[in-house]
Amino acid sequence: MYRPDLIYEVTSVTLGNSFALRPCRESTERIVGVYGRALRIFPAVRLHAFNPLSNHLTDLISSEEPEQIPSFITHVKTNVSK
């Protein structure tokens, strides 16, 4: 059962757990932009924190509308992977 008063941790790993996300300024700016766009598209989602590492992303999120969370995560994963 989803509880909107809780913050949930979501971890997404790269394909094969490879080190696909380069730790550089360009990658960081792109990832921040992807999260910003996702938050505009899915306004009910609250992003409390995120941590992009070279082989996975970790998000701390909550939402008053839990049905937006899967779409938010899909948007982030799809656009970070491009």
LOTI-604727 format. One record per residue: y, z, x of N, C-alpha, C, O in turn. Coordinates in steps of 0.05 Angstrom, whole numbers, plus 5000, padded with zeros to 4 digits. Layout:
N
<rec n_yy="Y" n_zz="Z" n_xx="X" ca_yy="Y" ca_zz="Z" ca_xx="X" c_yy="Y" c_zz="Z" c_xx="X" o_yy="Y" o_zz="Z" o_xx="X"/>
...
REM end
This chain:
82
<rec n_yy="4976" n_zz="5000" n_xx="5017" ca_yy="5000" ca_zz="5000" ca_xx="5000" c_yy="5025" c_zz="5000" c_xx="5018" o_yy="5027" o_zz="5016" o_xx="5036"/>
<rec n_yy="5043" n_zz="4982" n_xx="5012" ca_yy="5068" ca_zz="4979" ca_xx="5028" c_yy="5088" c_zz="5001" c_xx="5019" o_yy="5091" o_zz="5006" o_xx="4995"/>
<rec n_yy="5101" n_zz="5013" n_xx="5039" ca_yy="5122" ca_zz="5033" ca_xx="5033" c_yy="5148" c_zz="5023" c_xx="5046" o_yy="5149" o_zz="5022" o_xx="5070"/>
<rec n_yy="5168" n_zz="5017" n_xx="5030" ca_yy="5193" ca_zz="5007" ca_xx="5041" c_yy="5209" c_zz="5028" c_xx="5057" o_yy="5227" o_zz="5020" o_xx="5071"/>
<rec n_yy="5202" n_zz="5053" n_xx="5055" ca_yy="5216" ca_zz="5074" ca_xx="5070" c_yy="5204" c_zz="5077" c_xx="5099" o_yy="5215" o_zz="5093" o_xx="5114"/>
<rec n_yy="5184" n_zz="5061" n_xx="5105" ca_yy="5172" ca_zz="5063" ca_xx="5132" c_yy="5180" c_zz="5038" c_xx="5149" o_yy="5186" o_zz="5017" o_xx="5138"/>
<rec n_yy="5179" n_zz="5042" n_xx="5175" ca_yy="5183" ca_zz="5020" ca_xx="5194" c_yy="5156" c_zz="5012" c_xx="5204" o_yy="5140" o_zz="5029" o_xx="5213"/>
<rec n_yy="5151" n_zz="4986" n_xx="5204" ca_yy="5125" ca_zz="4976" ca_xx="5212" c_yy="5127" c_zz="4961" c_xx="5239" o_yy="5146" o_zz="4947" o_xx="5244"/>
<rec n_yy="5107" n_zz="4965" n_xx="5256" ca_yy="5105" ca_zz="4951" ca_xx="5281" c_yy="5088" c_zz="4926" c_xx="5278" o_yy="5065" o_zz="4928" o_xx="5268"/>
<rec n_yy="5098" n_zz="4903" n_xx="5286" ca_yy="5084" ca_zz="4878" ca_xx="5285" c_yy="5082" c_zz="4867" c_xx="5313" o_yy="5103" o_zz="4863" o_xx="5326"/>
<rec n_yy="5058" n_zz="4861" n_xx="5323" ca_yy="5054" ca_zz="4850" ca_xx="5349" c_yy="5042" c_zz="4822" c_xx="5346" o_yy="5022" o_zz="4819" o_xx="5332"/>
<rec n_yy="5054" n_zz="4803" n_xx="5359" ca_yy="5043" ca_zz="4775" ca_xx="5359" c_yy="5038" c_zz="4767" c_xx="5388" o_yy="5056" o_zz="4768" o_xx="5405"/>
<rec n_yy="5013" n_zz="4759" n_xx="5394" ca_yy="5006" ca_zz="4752" ca_xx="5421" c_yy="5007" c_zz="4722" c_xx="5424" o_yy="5003" o_zz="4707" o_xx="5405"/>
<rec n_yy="5010" n_zz="4712" n_xx="5449" ca_yy="5010" ca_zz="4684" ca_xx="5454" c_yy="4981" c_zz="4674" c_xx="5453" o_yy="4962" o_zz="4689" o_xx="5455"/>
<rec n_yy="4978" n_zz="4648" n_xx="5450" ca_yy="4952" ca_zz="4635" ca_xx="5449" c_yy="4937" c_zz="4641" c_xx="5475" o_yy="4946" o_zz="4636" o_xx="5497"/>
<rec n_yy="4913" n_zz="4653" n_xx="5472" ca_yy="4897" ca_zz="4660" ca_xx="5495" c_yy="4908" c_zz="4682" c_xx="5512" o_yy="4900" o_zz="4687" o_xx="5535"/>
<rec n_yy="4928" n_zz="4696" n_xx="5500" ca_yy="4941" ca_zz="4718" ca_xx="5514" c_yy="4953" c_zz="4709" c_xx="5541" o_yy="4956" o_zz="4724" o_xx="5560"/>
<rec n_yy="4961" n_zz="4683" n_xx="5541" ca_yy="4973" ca_zz="4671" ca_xx="5565" c_yy="5002" c_zz="4681" c_xx="5569" o_yy="5015" o_zz="4690" o_xx="5549"/>
<rec n_yy="5012" n_zz="4678" n_xx="5592" ca_yy="5040" ca_zz="4686" ca_xx="5598" c_yy="5058" c_zz="4662" c_xx="5593" o_yy="5069" o_zz="4650" o_xx="5611"/>
<rec n_yy="5061" n_zz="4655" n_xx="5567" ca_yy="5075" ca_zz="4631" ca_xx="5559" c_yy="5105" c_zz="4635" c_xx="5555" o_yy="5120" o_zz="4615" o_xx="5556"/>
<rec n_yy="5114" n_zz="4659" n_xx="5552" ca_yy="5143" ca_zz="4665" ca_xx="5548" c_yy="5156" c_zz="4672" c_xx="5574" o_yy="5151" o_zz="4693" o_xx="5586"/>
<rec n_yy="5173" n_zz="4654" n_xx="5584" ca_yy="5185" ca_zz="4659" ca_xx="5610" c_yy="5207" c_zz="4680" c_xx="5607" o_yy="5224" o_zz="4679" o_xx="5589"/>
<rec n_yy="5207" n_zz="4699" n_xx="5625" ca_yy="5228" ca_zz="4720" ca_xx="5625" c_yy="5253" c_zz="4710" c_xx="5639" o_yy="5259" o_zz="4718" o_xx="5662"/>
<rec n_yy="5269" n_zz="4694" n_xx="5625" ca_yy="5294" ca_zz="4684" ca_xx="5637" c_yy="5316" c_zz="4685" c_xx="5615" o_yy="5310" o_zz="4688" o_xx="5591"/>
<rec n_yy="5340" n_zz="4681" n_xx="5624" ca_yy="5363" ca_zz="4683" ca_xx="5605" c_yy="5361" c_zz="4662" c_xx="5583" o_yy="5366" o_zz="4668" o_xx="5560"/>
<rec n_yy="5353" n_zz="4638" n_xx="5590" ca_yy="5351" ca_zz="4616" ca_xx="5570" c_yy="5331" c_zz="4623" c_xx="5548" o_yy="5336" o_zz="4620" o_xx="5525"/>
<rec n_yy="5307" n_zz="4633" n_xx="5556" ca_yy="5287" ca_zz="4640" ca_xx="5537" c_yy="5296" c_zz="4663" c_xx="5519" o_yy="5292" o_zz="4663" o_xx="5495"/>
<rec n_yy="5309" n_zz="4683" n_xx="5532" ca_yy="5319" ca_zz="4706" ca_xx="5517" c_yy="5340" c_zz="4698" c_xx="5496" o_yy="5339" o_zz="4707" o_xx="5473"/>
<rec n_yy="5358" n_zz="4680" n_xx="5504" ca_yy="5378" ca_zz="4671" ca_xx="5485" c_yy="5366" c_zz="4655" c_xx="5462" o_yy="5374" o_zz="4658" o_xx="5439"/>
<rec n_yy="5346" n_zz="4639" n_xx="5468" ca_yy="5332" ca_zz="4624" ca_xx="5447" c_yy="5318" c_zz="4643" c_xx="5427" o_yy="5319" o_zz="4639" o_xx="5403"/>
<rec n_yy="5304" n_zz="4663" n_xx="5438" ca_yy="5290" ca_zz="4682" ca_xx="5421" c_yy="5309" c_zz="4698" c_xx="5404" o_yy="5304" o_zz="4702" o_xx="5380"/>
<rec n_yy="5331" n_zz="4707" n_xx="5415" ca_yy="5351" ca_zz="4721" ca_xx="5400" c_yy="5362" c_zz="4703" c_xx="5377" o_yy="5366" o_zz="4712" o_xx="5355"/>
<rec n_yy="5366" n_zz="4677" n_xx="5383" ca_yy="5375" ca_zz="4659" ca_xx="5363" c_yy="5355" c_zz="4655" c_xx="5340" o_yy="5363" o_zz="4653" o_xx="5317"/>
<rec n_yy="5330" n_zz="4654" n_xx="5347" ca_yy="5308" ca_zz="4651" ca_xx="5327" c_yy="5308" c_zz="4676" c_xx="5309" o_yy="5307" o_zz="4673" o_xx="5284"/>
<rec n_yy="5311" n_zz="4699" n_xx="5320" ca_yy="5311" ca_zz="4724" ca_xx="5303" c_yy="5336" c_zz="4724" c_xx="5286" o_yy="5335" o_zz="4731" o_xx="5262"/>
<rec n_yy="5359" n_zz="4716" n_xx="5297" ca_yy="5384" ca_zz="4715" ca_xx="5281" c_yy="5382" c_zz="4696" c_xx="5257" o_yy="5390" o_zz="4703" o_xx="5235"/>
<rec n_yy="5370" n_zz="4673" n_xx="5262" ca_yy="5367" ca_zz="4654" ca_xx="5240" c_yy="5347" c_zz="4665" c_xx="5219" o_yy="5352" o_zz="4662" o_xx="5195"/>
<rec n_yy="5325" n_zz="4677" n_xx="5228" ca_yy="5305" ca_zz="4688" ca_xx="5210" c_yy="5318" c_zz="4710" c_xx="5192" o_yy="5312" o_zz="4712" o_xx="5169"/>
<rec n_yy="5335" n_zz="4726" n_xx="5204" ca_yy="5348" ca_zz="4747" ca_xx="5188" c_yy="5368" c_zz="4736" c_xx="5168" o_yy="5371" o_zz="4748" o_xx="5146"/>
<rec n_yy="5380" n_zz="4713" n_xx="5173" ca_yy="5397" ca_zz="4700" ca_xx="5153" c_yy="5380" c_zz="4688" c_xx="5131" o_yy="5388" o_zz="4689" o_xx="5107"/>
<rec n_yy="5357" n_zz="4677" n_xx="5138" ca_yy="5340" ca_zz="4664" ca_xx="5117" c_yy="5326" c_zz="4685" c_xx="5100" o_yy="5322" o_zz="4681" o_xx="5076"/>
<rec n_yy="5319" n_zz="4708" n_xx="5112" ca_yy="5304" ca_zz="4729" ca_xx="5098" c_yy="5321" c_zz="4755" c_xx="5098" o_yy="5315" o_zz="4773" o_xx="5113"/>
<rec n_yy="5342" n_zz="4756" n_xx="5082" ca_yy="5361" ca_zz="4778" ca_xx="5083" c_yy="5350" c_zz="4806" c_xx="5076" o_yy="5362" o_zz="4826" o_xx="5083"/>
<rec n_yy="5328" n_zz="4807" n_xx="5062" ca_yy="5316" ca_zz="4833" ca_xx="5055" c_yy="5302" c_zz="4846" c_xx="5079" o_yy="5296" o_zz="4870" o_xx="5078"/>
<rec n_yy="5296" n_zz="4831" n_xx="5099" ca_yy="5281" ca_zz="4842" ca_xx="5123" c_yy="5301" c_zz="4855" c_xx="5141" o_yy="5323" o_zz="4844" o_xx="5147"/>
<rec n_yy="5294" n_zz="4879" n_xx="5150" ca_yy="5311" ca_zz="4894" ca_xx="5169" c_yy="5295" c_zz="4894" c_xx="5196" o_yy="5273" o_zz="4904" o_xx="5197"/>
<rec n_yy="5308" n_zz="4884" n_xx="5216" ca_yy="5296" ca_zz="4884" ca_xx="5243" c_yy="5308" c_zz="4908" c_xx="5258" o_yy="5332" o_zz="4907" o_xx="5265"/>
<rec n_yy="5292" n_zz="4928" n_xx="5263" ca_yy="5302" ca_zz="4952" ca_xx="5276" c_yy="5301" c_zz="4949" c_xx="5307" o_yy="5318" o_zz="4960" o_xx="5321"/>
<rec n_yy="5282" n_zz="4934" n_xx="5317" ca_yy="5280" ca_zz="4929" ca_xx="5345" c_yy="5260" c_zz="4906" c_xx="5350" o_yy="5243" o_zz="4901" o_xx="5333"/>
<rec n_yy="5263" n_zz="4893" n_xx="5373" ca_yy="5243" ca_zz="4873" ca_xx="5381" c_yy="5242" c_zz="4873" c_xx="5411" o_yy="5261" o_zz="4880" o_xx="5425"/>
<rec n_yy="5218" n_zz="4866" n_xx="5421" ca_yy="5214" ca_zz="4866" ca_xx="5450" c_yy="5197" c_zz="4841" c_xx="5457" o_yy="5173" o_zz="4841" o_xx="5454"/>
<rec n_yy="5210" n_zz="4820" n_xx="5468" ca_yy="5195" ca_zz="4797" ca_xx="5476" c_yy="5185" c_zz="4800" c_xx="5505" o_yy="5201" o_zz="4804" o_xx="5523"/>
<rec n_yy="5160" n_zz="4799" n_xx="5508" ca_yy="5148" ca_zz="4800" ca_xx="5535" c_yy="5135" c_zz="4773" c_xx="5541" o_yy="5133" o_zz="4756" o_xx="5523"/>
<rec n_yy="5125" n_zz="4769" n_xx="5564" ca_yy="5115" ca_zz="4742" ca_xx="5572" c_yy="5090" c_zz="4734" c_xx="5557" o_yy="5084" o_zz="4710" o_xx="5554"/>
<rec n_yy="5075" n_zz="4753" n_xx="5546" ca_yy="5051" ca_zz="4746" ca_xx="5531" c_yy="5049" c_zz="4756" c_xx="5503" o_yy="5029" o_zz="4753" o_xx="5489"/>
<rec n_yy="5070" n_zz="4769" n_xx="5493" ca_yy="5071" ca_zz="4778" ca_xx="5465" c_yy="5099" c_zz="4786" c_xx="5456" o_yy="5117" o_zz="4791" o_xx="5473"/>
<rec n_yy="5102" n_zz="4787" n_xx="5430" ca_yy="5127" ca_zz="4797" ca_xx="5418" c_yy="5120" c_zz="4821" c_xx="5401" o_yy="5099" o_zz="4822" o_xx="5388"/>
<rec n_yy="5137" n_zz="4841" n_xx="5402" ca_yy="5133" ca_zz="4865" ca_xx="5385" c_yy="5159" c_zz="4869" c_xx="5369" o_yy="5181" o_zz="4868" o_xx="5379"/>
<rec n_yy="5155" n_zz="4872" n_xx="5343" ca_yy="5178" ca_zz="4876" ca_xx="5324" c_yy="5174" c_zz="4903" c_xx="5310" o_yy="5152" o_zz="4911" o_xx="5304"/>
<rec n_yy="5196" n_zz="4916" n_xx="5304" ca_yy="5196" ca_zz="4939" ca_xx="5286" c_yy="5213" c_zz="4930" c_xx="5262" o_yy="5237" o_zz="4926" o_xx="5264"/>
<rec n_yy="5200" n_zz="4928" n_xx="5239" ca_yy="5213" ca_zz="4917" ca_xx="5216" c_yy="5207" c_zz="4933" c_xx="5191" o_yy="5188" o_zz="4949" o_xx="5189"/>
<rec n_yy="5225" n_zz="4930" n_xx="5171" ca_yy="5221" ca_zz="4941" ca_xx="5145" c_yy="5234" c_zz="4922" c_xx="5125" o_yy="5248" o_zz="4904" o_xx="5133"/>
<rec n_yy="5229" n_zz="4927" n_xx="5099" ca_yy="5241" ca_zz="4910" ca_xx="5079" c_yy="5238" c_zz="4922" c_xx="5051" o_yy="5218" o_zz="4935" o_xx="5045"/>
<rec n_yy="5259" n_zz="4919" n_xx="5035" ca_yy="5257" ca_zz="4927" ca_xx="5007" c_yy="5241" c_zz="4907" c_xx="4991" o_yy="5231" o_zz="4913" o_xx="4969"/>
<rec n_yy="5237" n_zz="4883" n_xx="5002" ca_yy="5222" ca_zz="4862" ca_xx="4990" c_yy="5199" c_zz="4854" c_xx="5008" o_yy="5202" o_zz="4835" o_xx="5024"/>
<rec n_yy="5176" n_zz="4868" n_xx="5007" ca_yy="5155" ca_zz="4863" ca_xx="5026" c_yy="5144" c_zz="4835" c_xx="5026" o_yy="5132" o_zz="4826" o_xx="5046"/>
<rec n_yy="5148" n_zz="4820" n_xx="5005" ca_yy="5137" ca_zz="4792" ca_xx="5005" c_yy="5153" c_zz="4774" c_xx="5025" o_yy="5143" o_zz="4753" o_xx="5031"/>
<rec n_yy="5176" n_zz="4783" n_xx="5034" ca_yy="5191" ca_zz="4767" ca_xx="5054" c_yy="5180" c_zz="4771" c_xx="5082" o_yy="5185" o_zz="4754" o_xx="5100"/>
<rec n_yy="5166" n_zz="4792" n_xx="5088" ca_yy="5157" ca_zz="4798" ca_xx="5115" c_yy="5139" c_zz="4777" c_xx="5126" o_yy="5144" o_zz="4768" o_xx="5149"/>
<rec n_yy="5118" n_zz="4768" n_xx="5113" ca_yy="5101" ca_zz="4747" ca_xx="5125" c_yy="5116" c_zz="4722" c_xx="5131" o_yy="5111" o_zz="4709" o_xx="5151"/>
<rec n_yy="5134" n_zz="4714" n_xx="5113" ca_yy="5150" ca_zz="4689" ca_xx="5118" c_yy="5168" c_zz="4693" c_xx="5142" o_yy="5172" o_zz="4675" o_xx="5157"/>
<rec n_yy="5180" n_zz="4717" n_xx="5144" ca_yy="5197" ca_zz="4723" ca_xx="5167" c_yy="5182" c_zz="4721" c_xx="5193" o_yy="5190" o_zz="4708" o_xx="5212"/>
<rec n_yy="5158" n_zz="4733" n_xx="5194" ca_yy="5142" ca_zz="4733" ca_xx="5218" c_yy="5133" c_zz="4704" c_xx="5225" o_yy="5134" o_zz="4696" o_xx="5248"/>
<rec n_yy="5125" n_zz="4689" n_xx="5204" ca_yy="5117" ca_zz="4661" ca_xx="5209" c_yy="5140" c_zz="4645" c_xx="5220" o_yy="5136" o_zz="4629" o_xx="5238"/>
<rec n_yy="5164" n_zz="4649" n_xx="5209" ca_yy="5187" ca_zz="4634" ca_xx="5219" c_yy="5192" c_zz="4641" c_xx="5248" o_yy="5196" o_zz="4622" o_xx="5264"/>
<rec n_yy="5191" n_zz="4666" n_xx="5256" ca_yy="5196" ca_zz="4674" ca_xx="5283" c_yy="5175" c_zz="4662" c_xx="5302" o_yy="5182" o_zz="4650" o_xx="5322"/>
<rec n_yy="5150" n_zz="4666" n_xx="5295" ca_yy="5128" ca_zz="4656" ca_xx="5312" c_yy="5129" c_zz="4626" c_xx="5316" o_yy="5125" o_zz="4616" o_xx="5338"/>
<rec n_yy="5134" n_zz="4612" n_xx="5293" ca_yy="5135" ca_zz="4583" ca_xx="5295" c_yy="5157" c_zz="4573" c_xx="5312" o_yy="5153" o_zz="4555" o_xx="5329"/>
<rec n_yy="5181" n_zz="4585" n_xx="5310" ca_yy="5204" ca_zz="4575" ca_xx="5324" c_yy="5205" c_zz="4585" c_xx="5353" o_yy="5217" o_zz="4572" o_xx="5370"/>
<rec n_yy="5194" n_zz="4608" n_xx="5359" ca_yy="5193" ca_zz="4617" ca_xx="5387" c_yy="5173" c_zz="4600" c_xx="5402" o_yy="5176" o_zz="4595" o_xx="5426"/>
<rec n_yy="5152" n_zz="4591" n_xx="5389" ca_yy="5131" ca_zz="4575" ca_xx="5402" c_yy="5139" c_zz="4546" c_xx="5408" o_yy="5125" o_zz="4533" o_xx="5424"/>
<rec n_yy="5161" n_zz="4537" n_xx="5397" ca_yy="5169" ca_zz="4509" ca_xx="5402" c_yy="5181" c_zz="4505" c_xx="5429" o_yy="5190" o_zz="4483" o_xx="5436"/>
REM end
